[in-house]
Amino acid sequence: MKNCAIIGFGGMGGWHANGILGNRFVNLSGVYDINPDRHAVAAEHGIRAYASEAELLADSDVDFVVIATPNDVHKEIAIRALAAGKHVISEKPVTLSCSDLQEMIDAANKYDRRFTVHQNRRWDGEFLVMRDMYNSGKLGDVFSIRSYVHGSHGIPGDWRKEKEHGGGMILDWGVHLIDQVMQIVTDKKLTSVYCRCDHITNPEVDDGFTLELYFEDDLTAHIEVGTSHFISMPRFTMYGTNGSAQIPDWGKDCRAVYCTNWEMKDVVPVKTAAGITKTMAPRDKSTIEEHFIPQPAADVHDFYRNFVAAIDGEAEQIVTHSQMMQVMKIMEAAFESDRTGLPVQM
């Protein structure tokens, strides 16, 4: 069993602590936070609170560190932890720029330590169904993927509202949704990126965004995050030349419709508000098959299981350095596209 310590004991730090306390393959050695009130919370739960980051990093029993601080200090903490001989998991986003990430990767290589980012959304059932759907070929040639996350509460009232700490939705939710799309479309080259950011409730950082990822073979992925949406779009939709698939919301079954006979004779027009249309008339049910696919069981603890196995040399880490850099490059391109109003070539 490996021993882990957490730096940053706020919302995500507490999430990690609860997850570690609930498994049998990682032991929680303790936590450190710059806010003394968080140490009091740790004490209430019987968790050791280190007096300082230095004390935590000096503890020879700690095998790896989880960094769950504001985004702007991930790099400096990670490099100090790696230099102290600790393996490192950083909360997402791993850092704020490609150059910072390269410094972190270089430090991991220099000190021969494992280093990764917590991409826990790879265990979302919605993502797993859509990845399987894409790879199955049942939809034919997929030409469009749409991924939406909508809420109506604005940005949470903490550092996530502030640019200096790496706030905003691209770095909060975008990092997950970009990673998911890039884990689905592994067979096509990303060619360009176009992004527009929203500043509806926050002039300093993006409180929503629309991101288009253009791949070769005319495949487009549309990613949209909004925090001022009182009606949400479906969580995931995928369109192919032979069918469509959609997941309406978190935890819901995937509805898949496959075409069994493309030719439809004698299409009956349907009435719309001010006219009729054959083009948009529904298909005869004899020409399609409809299926409802439940989401698979998934255990986010597999992330930790894999990291422990990677430390022991028994597995390759699931979230690799190259994947981390790929997502960071796309996020940088998204910010550049929003700044210029132009697509960015990849």
N, C-alpha and C positions, 0 to 999 in steps of 0.2 A: 504493500500500500504506500502511495506517495503522499507526502505532506505538502499542503498548499497554504499560502497566506494571501490575504486580499488587501490591496492598497486602494482605499476609497470605499467607505462603508455607507454609501447612500442607497438610492433605489436599486441600481443594478448590483452594487456590492452586496446588498442584502439578498438579492435574488440568487446570486452565486453562492452565498453562504448557506441559504436554505437548501439549494440543490446539492451542495457538497455534504451537508449534514444528513441528507436523505439517501446517500449512496454508501456503498461498502468498499469502494476502491480508491477513494481519496479521503484523507483526513484533514480537517481544518485546523491548522496550527494557531491561527489568530488573524487579527485585522489591524489596520492602522488607518486613521483618518485625521486630517488637520483640524477637524471640528471636535472638540472634547465631548460635545453632546452625543456624538455617534459612539464614542467609547462607552458612555453610560448605557446606551442601547445594547451594545455588545455584552456588557456585564450582566444586563438583565436576562440575556439568553445564554449565559454561561460560556461566552466566547472570550478568549484572551484578547486584550487590546495592548498592542505594543506601544511603548512610550514615544517612539519615533520611527521613521522609515529606516534610519540607520540600524536601529536595534533589530527590526524585522529582517533586514538584509544580512545582518551578522549572525542570525540564527542558523546554525549549520544543519539543523533538522529540517529546514524548509527546502523542499525540492523545487517547487515552482511558485511563481507569483501571478496573481490575477490583478490586472490594473483596471479599476473601475472608477476612475477620476474624470473630471472634465477633459474634453478632447485635447485641449491645447498643451497639456503636460504629459500626455502618453509617452512621447518620444524620450524625454529626459529621464523619466522614471524607468522606462524599459531598458535604456542603455545602462543606467546604474545597476539595475537588477541583473542584467546579463553579465556585467563586469564583476558582480559579486558571486557569480557562479550559479545563478538561478535560471531555470527555464522560465519562459514568459508567455502568458496569454494576455493580450490586450483586448479590452472592450472595443467595439466598433465606434466610429471609424478608427482604424489602427493609428492614424495620425492625420495631419492636415495637408500634406503635400507629398509628391513622389520623391522629392529630394530628402525629406525627413524620413520617409519609409526606407529609402536606400541606406541611410545611416543606421537605422535599426537592424536591417538585414545584415549589413556589414559587421555590426557588433555581434550579432548572433553567430555569424561565421567565425569571427575572430576568437570568441570565447567558447566556441563549439557547444552552443546551447540551443535547445529547441525554442522556436519563437513563432507564434501564430496569432490570429485574431478570432474573436468569438463570433463566428457567423452562424448563430443558432437558428436562423430562419431557413437553413437547409433542411431542417427537420419539420417544417410546416407541411401539413398534409396537402394543402392546396398546391404547393410547389411540387411535391412528390408525384401527385396525380398528373399534373401538366407535363412534367419531365417524362413520365412514362408514356403519356399520350403522344408527345412529340416523337419519341424514339420508336413507338409502335408502328408508325407509318399509316395508321388507320385513317387519318385525316387527309391522306395524300400529301402533296407538297405544301407544307405550311408556309403561308405568306404573311401572316399577321399574328402577333402575340400582344395581348393587352393586359396590363397589370395595374390595378387601381388600389390605393389605400386612402380612404376618405374619412375625415372626422369633422367635428364642429366645435371644438374647444380651443382653437388657436394653439399656440406653442405653450407647453407647460411653463409655469411662472418661476423659472430658475435660470441657470447659466445657459440653457439651450436657446434663450432669446438673444444671446450676446455674441457678436462676431469674434471678439477677442478670445473667447473660450471655444470657438469652433461650433457655434450654434447653427440652427437652420435645418430644414427638412432634407436637403440633399445628403448631408452628413449624418442625419438621424435615420430616416427611412430609406433614402435613396441608396445608401450603401448596401442594404439588404436586397432591395428589389433588383438592382443592377447585378448583384452577385447571382441571384436566382436566374435571371435571364441568361447570363453567361454560362451558367451550369446546365441550362436547357439547350441552348444553341452552341454546341461544341463542335459542330461540323461545318460551320461557315465563318468566314472572316468578317469581322466588324470593319466597315469602311468609313463611316462618318457618324457624327453625333450632332443633334440640334436640341437646344434647351431654352425654355422660357421660364423664368422664376416669378412667383407671386410675392407681393408685399402688401397683403390686404390688411393685416393687423400688426405688422412689424416692418418698419422701414429699414431696419439694420440687417436682418438676415431673411432668407427666403422662408416664408411660412407655407409654401407649396410650390410645386413646379410641374412642368410637363416636359418630358424627355423622350426624344425619338432616337432610337438606335437603328442605323441602317446597315444591314448585312449584305453580303454578296447573294446572288440569285434572287434579288428583289424581295427579301424578307425584311420586314420592319417590326420592331418591338416598341410599343408605346407604353411608357411608364408615367403614371400620374399620381401625385400625392397632394392632398389638400387638407387644410385644417379649418376651412370655413364652409364645409359642404354639409347641408342638412339632409340631403338625399344622396346616398352613395351609389356609385356604379358597381357592376359586378366585380368581385375580387380578381378573377382571372378569366380571360377569354382567348381562345385559339381558333384561327380560321385556316382551313386547308382547301385544296382543290377538290377534295372528296368528302368534306364534312366540317363540322364545327363542334367545339366543346366549350362549356362555360361552367364556372363555379360562382354561384351568386353571392356567397358570403363566407366568412370564416366557419370552418367545420362542416360545411354543407357538401352534399354529394355533387359530383361532376355530371352534368347532363351532356351526353355526346350524341350527335345526330350524324349518321353516315349515309351517303348516297349509294343506293343499290342499282339505280337505273337513271342515268342522266337525262335521257330523252323523255320529255313529257308532251304528248300530243293533246290537242284540244284543251289547252289551259283555259280555265274559266276565269274571266276578269272578276276582280273584287272592287266593290265601291269604296272610295275614300271620301274625305270630307267634301271635295268639290270635283269629283270625277271618278274615273275607273282606271284600273291598271292590270295588265297581264304580267308585266315584268316583276312586280312585287307580290303577285298572288301566291298563296301558300302552296306547297308541293302536295301532290297526291300521296297519301300515306303509303301506298303500295310501292313507292319509289325510294323510300327511306327506311332506315332502322334507327330506333331511339333506345339508348341505354342510360342507366343511372349508375355511376361508378362511385362506390364509397371511398372515402379517404383511408389510406393505409395506416396501420398503427405505427407510430414512430416514437422513439425515446431520445430526447435531446441530451440525455446523459451519455449517449454514444460519443458525443464530442469529447467529453472528458476521458472516456474509455480509450478512445483513439489517441489522445494526447499522452496518456500514461504509457500506452503501448509504444508510441513513437519515442518517448524518453528511454524506454528499455530496448529500443532498437528492434522491436517486434513488428512494427508497422510504419508506413509512411504517413505523415500527418495529413489529415483530410484537407485542411485549408492551407495551401502551399504559398510560398513566397511569391511565385509568379502570378498566382490568382489574386493575391492581395494587391500586387502592383497593377494588375490589369484593371481592377475596380477603381483604384486610386487614379489611374490615368483617365478613366472615363469620367470620374467626378470632376477632375481638373478641366477636362474638355467641356463638360456641362457648364461650369462657371464661366469659361472663356466664351462659349457660344452665347450665353445670356448677356455677357458684357458687350459683345460685338454685334449681336443680332444675326450672326452668320453660322452656318454649319462649320464644324471642325473636322478635318480629315484625320483619320486614325492610322 
